[in-house]
Amino acid sequence: MFGIGTTELLVILVVALIVLGPSKLPELMRSLGKGLAEFKRMSTDVKRTLDAEVEKAEMDQKKAEMKKQMFPEKPDTVTPDTAKAAAAPEPVKTEAAPEPAKTEAAAQPAAGTPEDKA
């Protein structure tokens, strides 16, 4: 237990007996034993819980693999609606081209027009 041999445990008990006295030593040993038992019980419970979770995750993974082997993914089926959409793509909308800029000669009226004489 904890890598302590018999002689080391005996030395620890003798020192505890001298420090605490004979009246408190049995009470201390009882509480120490209860504490160690509780620690052992909790560590066992944690280990069981972790083992159960790991086993559950492995089973879920195996189920998924077997399901994938038994029912391989099928390609998407072609329905009449999807066939029409694939055959006739929507026309691409383009912006209208800007009008060409007017030159100064085209913007001014000719010199011999009736508008100049008036």
Residue pairs with C-beta under 8 A, 6 or more apart in sequence:
4 12
16 25
16 28
17 25
20 28
76 82
109 115
109 116
